[in-house]
Amino acid sequence: MCRHFFQSSVAGCKCRWCGSGRFAGEECPVDDEMRLALASFAHSYGRCWKSRLTWSWNRDQDLGPELRRVRNVIGPSGLRRITDDMLTRY
């Protein structure tokens, strides 16, 4: 599961992937397969990958199970938190 970028004993999960405190006290549901799917999509669509992915999600296009899980966990609003630096590890 997710290796959190910042951990706080007071507020729980502060992971930039799943959202600040959204899954406090639980394992982050964003796994390596989901991150790899995002990195592959970003590499395929270049600089405007977030808008392309949001566009595809809004039109209910099937992009595969991993990107569907990303949509269900972090959603389009959480996509804005993801930086290119976070994807370079995959």
DOLOKOL-889496 format. One record per residue: residue in three letters; x, y, z of N, C-alpha, C, O in turn. Coordinates in steps of 0.001 Angstrom, whole numbers, plus 524288, in hexadecimal, padded with zeros to 5 digits. Layout:
N
- ALA|X|Y|Z|X|Y|Z|X|Y|Z|X|Y|Z
...
This chain:
90
- MET|80338|7FB5C|80000|80000|80000|80000|80368|804E8|80000|80828|8049F|7FF51
- CYS|800FE|8093D|800C0|8038E|80E54|80025|807A8|80F51|80459|806BF|80E63|808FA
- ARG|80C11|8112D|802B1|80FF2|81329|80654|80EE6|818FB|806C5|80FB1|81BF1|80312
- HIS|80D1C|81A8E|80B55|80B6D|81FF9|80BF9|81004|823C2|80BA6|8144F|822AA|80D84
- PHE|80EFD|82838|8093A|81300|82C3C|808B4|813AD|82F45|80DC4|817E3|83159|80ECA
- PHE|80F9D|82F8D|810EA|80FE3|83257|815E1|80C3C|82FA4|819AF|807AE|82ECC|81866
- GLN|80E0D|82E47|81E40|80ADD|82B89|8220F|80A8B|82ECC|82705|80E86|830A9|828FA
- SER|805E7|82F79|82905|80515|8325C|82DDA|8023D|82EDD|831B5|7FE3E|82C8C|8305D
- SER|80432|82E73|8366F|801A7|82B27|83A4A|7FC97|82D9B|83C44|7F94A|82ADE|83E72
- VAL|7FBEF|832A6|83B8D|7F742|83556|83D69|7F2BF|834C2|83993|7EE70|83349|83B1F
- ALA|7F3AB|835E3|834A6|7EF6B|8360F|830D8|7EF07|83133|82D6D|7EB5E|830C6|82A56
- GLY|7F2A8|82D8B|82DDF|7F26E|828E3|82A96|7F4DE|829E2|82547|7F8D8|82C8B|824D4
- CYS|7F272|827BA|8214F|7F499|827EA|81BFE|7F4C1|82D7E|819E2|7F0D6|83048|819F9
- LYS|7F943|82F0B|81803|7F9EE|83417|8156A|7FC29|83346|80FFE|7FEE2|8369F|80DDF
- CYS|7FAF7|82ECA|80DD0|7FD16|82D56|808C2|7FAFD|830E3|8047D|7F659|83222|80469
- ARG|7FE6A|83285|800EE|7FCB3|835D6|7FC9A|7F9C3|832BA|7F87F|7F72F|83504|7F526
- TRP|7FA18|82D93|7F8AE|7F74E|82A6B|7F4DA|7F186|82A08|7F632|7EE2D|82B19|7F2EA
- CYS|7F060|82884|7FAF8|7EAEC|82776|7FC4C|7E82E|82C31|7FE9A|7E363|82C2F|7FEFE
- GLY|7EAF9|83023|8001C|7E887|834CF|8024A|7E9D1|83567|80803|7EA78|83193|80AD9
- SER|7EA29|83A27|8099C|7EBB9|83B60|80EEF|7E7BF|8396A|812E9|7E380|83B9C|8136E
- GLY|7E92A|83544|815B5|7E5DF|8334D|819E4|7E129|8302A|81834|7DE27|82E72|81B89
- ARG|7E06A|82F5D|8133E|7DBAA|82CBB|81162|7DB55|8271D|8134B|7D713|82540|81487
- PHE|7DFB2|82469|8138E|7DFBC|81F07|81554|7E2CD|81E8D|81A64|7E619|81B18|81AEB
- ALA|7E1BE|821F8|81E12|7E491|82216|82306|7E405|81CDC|825DC|7DFBD|81AC0|8266F
- GLY|7E86E|81AE1|82797|7E877|8160B|82A89|7E805|81125|82737|7E7D7|80CDA|8295F
- GLU|7E7D8|8119E|82221|7E774|80D23|81EA2|7EC0D|80D27|81ADE|7EEDD|81105|81A59
- GLU|7ECBC|808BE|81843|7F08D|8087E|8140A|7EE83|80BBC|80F7E|7E9D7|80BB3|80E5D
- CYS|7F1FA|80E7E|80CEF|7F06C|81182|80858|7EEE2|80DBC|80400|7F1CA|80A0F|802EE
- PRO|7EA6D|80E85|80178|7E8A5|80AEC|7FD6D|7EB6B|80B8F|7F82D|7EA8B|8086B|7F4A5
- VAL|7EEB5|80F80|7F793|7F17D|81052|7F2A6|7F63D|80CB3|7F29C|7F9CD|80D43|7F5CA
- ASP|7F63A|808FB|7EEF6|7FA80|80534|7EEC4|7FE15|8063B|7EA18|7FD32|809CE|7E700
- ASP|8021C|80308|7E9B0|8060D|803D4|7E596|803D4|80332|7E01D|80583|805EA|7DC85
- GLU|8000F|7FFA3|7DF64|7FDB9|7FEEF|7DA37|7FACE|803D6|7D87E|7FAF5|8054E|7D3EB
- MET|7F82C|80654|7DC29|7F557|80B23|7DAF3|7F928|80F82|7D98B|7F83A|8127F|7D5E4
- ARG|7FD6E|80FDC|7DC72|80163|813DE|7DB4F|803F6|812F5|7D607|804F0|816A3|7D318
- LEU|8050D|80E00|7D4D9|8076E|80CB1|7CFD7|803B6|80DEF|7CB57|8056F|80FC5|7C73E
- ALA|7FEA8|80CF7|7CC0B|7FAD2|80E3E|7C7FD|7FA9C|8141E|7C710|7FA46|815DA|7C297
- LEU|7FACE|8172F|7CB3E|7FADE|81CE2|7CAAB|7FFD1|81EB9|7C7F1|7FF9D|82218|7C486
- ALA|80441|81C82|7C975|8093B|81E06|7C704|80942|81CA8|7C137|80B32|81FB2|7BE09
- SER|80722|81822|7BFCD|806E3|81692|7BA4C|8034F|81A25|7B735|8048E|81BB0|7B2D4
- PHE|7FECA|81B78|7B98A|7FB2D|81F00|7B6EE|7FDA6|82459|7B62D|7FD25|826B6|7B205
- ALA|80055|82642|7BA39|802E3|82B5D|7B9E8|80720|82B5A|7B5B3|807BB|82F2C|7B2D6
- HIS|80A03|8271F|7B556|80E1B|826C2|7B160|80BBA|826A3|7ABDF|80DE5|828EA|7A83D
- SER|80753|82401|7AB49|804D1|8238C|7A628|8027A|828AF|7A43E|802AF|829DE|79F96
- TYR|80040|82BBD|7A7D5|7FD6E|83071|7A639|80067|83582|7A72A|7FE87|839B4|7A5BD
- GLY|804F7|8352E|7A985|80847|839CC|7A9FE|80664|83DD7|7ADDC|80412|83C95|7B1E0
- ARG|8076E|842B5|7AC92|806AB|8471D|7B019|8010A|847C6|7B1F3|80030|84985|7B65A
- CYS|7FD49|84679|7AED0|7F7C0|84751|7B023|7F507|8424B|7B1D7|7F058|841AB|7B0F2
- TRP|7F7DE|83EBF|7B442|7F5AE|839AC|7B58C|7F146|839F4|7B984|7ED9B|836DC|7B93C
- LYS|7F18B|83D99|7BD36|7ED6C|83DF1|7C12B|7E839|83F96|7BECC|7E425|83D72|7C02E
- SER|7E857|84356|7BB44|7E376|84502|7B8D0|7E14F|840B8|7B54B|7DC8F|84007|7B4FA
- ARG|7E4B7|83DD5|7B2A5|7E2F9|8397B|7AF58|7E087|83525|7B2A8|7DC83|832F2|7B12F
- LEU|7E2EA|833E9|7B717|7E0D0|82FDB|7BA80|7DB9D|83189|7BCDA|7D7F5|82E6D|7BD1A
- THR|7DB40|83667|7BE91|7D64D|8386C|7C0A5|7D21A|83856|7BC76|7CDA5|836E3|7BD88
- TRP|7D379|839DE|7B7BA|7CFD1|839C7|7B359|7CDD5|8343E|7B26B|7C928|8336E|7B1A1
- SER|7D15A|83076|7B281|7CFDD|82AFF|7B1B0|7CC64|82903|7B614|7C893|82641|7B51A
- TRP|7CDB0|82A65|7BAEA|7CA76|828C5|7BF53|7C504|82B24|7BEFE|7C127|82879|7C006
- ASN|7C4AA|83017|7BD92|7BF92|832AE|7BD3B|7BC1C|8305C|7B8F8|7B752|830A4|7B94E
- ARG|7BE7F|82E1A|7B501|7BB8A|82BAA|7B0C0|7BB0A|825CC|7B176|7B95A|82303|7ADEC
- ASP|7BC85|823F2|7B614|7BBF0|81E77|7B792|7BE9A|81AC1|7B3C6|7BC8E|81690|7B29A
- GLN|7C326|81C49|7B1DE|7C62E|818DE|7AE78|7C912|814DE|7B1C7|7CB14|81625|7B5F4
- ASP|7C948|81016|7AFEF|7CBFC|80BF8|7B2C9|7D1CD|80C30|7B188|7D361|80B42|7AD16
- LEU|7D4F4|80D69|7B56C|7DA9A|80DDC|7B4BC|7DD81|80978|7B776|7E24C|8099B|7B7D4
- GLY|7DAB6|805A2|7B95A|7DD20|8013E|7BC0A|7DBE3|80143|7C1D1|7DA41|8053C|7C3FA
- PRO|7DCAB|7FCCC|7C453|7DB25|7FC52|7C9D4|7DE46|7FFB6|7CD93|7DC20|8019F|7D16E
- GLU|7E353|80081|7CC87|7E67C|8039F|7D027|7E4D9|80958|7D01E|7E456|80BC0|7D43F
- LEU|7E406|80B88|7CB72|7E266|81107|7CB31|7DCCF|811B7|7CD23|7DB6E|815E6|7CF10
- ARG|7D999|80DB4|7CCA9|7D450|80DEE|7CEE9|7D4AC|80E0C|7D4DC|7D1BD|810DC|7D76F
- ARG|7D84B|80AFB|7D70A|7D90F|80B0E|7DCBA|7DB37|8104C|7DE8A|7D9BB|8123B|7E2AF
- VAL|7DEB3|8129B|7DB79|7E0B4|817D4|7DCD1|7DC38|81BB4|7DD05|7DBDA|81EDA|7E0A3
- ARG|7D8CA|81B76|7D918|7D443|81EF5|7D904|7D0E0|81E32|7DDD5|7CF02|82200|7E01A
- ASN|7D011|81958|7DF69|7CCB2|8183D|7E3DC|7CF2D|819BD|7E90F|7CC66|81B08|7ECC4
- VAL|7D451|81996|7E962|7D6F4|81AC5|7EE55|7D81D|82092|7EEDD|7D685|822FC|7F2B4
- ILE|7DADB|822DE|7EB18|7DC61|8285C|7EBB8|7D8EE|82C14|7E8A8|7D867|830A3|7EA17
- GLY|7D694|82A2E|7E474|7D2FB|82D68|7E169|7D5A4|831B4|7DE59|7DA59|8328A|7DED7
- PRO|7D29A|8346A|7DB2F|7D4C0|838B0|7D80B|7D702|83D22|7DB4D|7DADC|83F8D|7D9BD
- SER|7D4AF|83E3A|7DFC7|7D6BF|8427A|7E304|7DC00|84108|7E568|7DF5D|84468|7E610
- GLY|7DCBF|83C09|7E6B8|7E1BA|83A42|7E8DD|7E609|83A04|7E4D5|7EAA8|839EF|7E628
- LEU|7E482|839E7|7DFEE|7E852|839BE|7DBB3|7EBA6|83EB4|7DBA7|7F02B|83E95|7DA05
- ARG|7E96F|84304|7DD6E|7EC54|847FD|7DD8D|7F0DF|847DC|7E161|7F4B1|84AB3|7E0B3
- ARG|7F07E|8448E|7E571|7F4B9|84434|7E953|7F97C|84155|7E745|7FDC5|841F4|7E95D
- ILE|7F8D0|83E38|7E339|7FD13|83AFF|7E140|800B8|83E4D|7DDE9|7FF0F|840F5|7DA44
- THR|805A6|83E11|7DF3A|8098E|84109|7DC57|80CBD|83D59|7D8EB|80CBB|8389C|7D9BD
- ASP|80F6A|83F85|7D523|812CA|83C62|7D1CC|8172A|839E2|7D4FD|818FD|835A0|7D3B4
- ASP|818D3|83C83|7D91D|81CEA|83A7C|7DC7B|81B28|83570|7DF2C|81E51|831E9|7E000
- MET|81629|83516|7E086|81411|83063|7E2FF|813FD|82BCA|7DF40|8144E|82749|7E0E9
- LEU|81391|82CE7|7DA2F|8133A|828B9|7D64C|8188A|826EF|7D441|818E2|822D7|7D1C1
- THR|81CA1|829E2|7D540|821BE|8287B|7D326|823FF|823A1|7D5D0|827BA|82152|7D3D7
- ARG|821DA|8221E|7DA20|823CD|81D77|7DCEF|821F1|8186D|7DA61|823B4|81431|7DBD4
- TYR|81E66|818D5|7D698|81C06|81421|7D442|81CE6|813D8|7CE84|81B28|81025|7CBFD
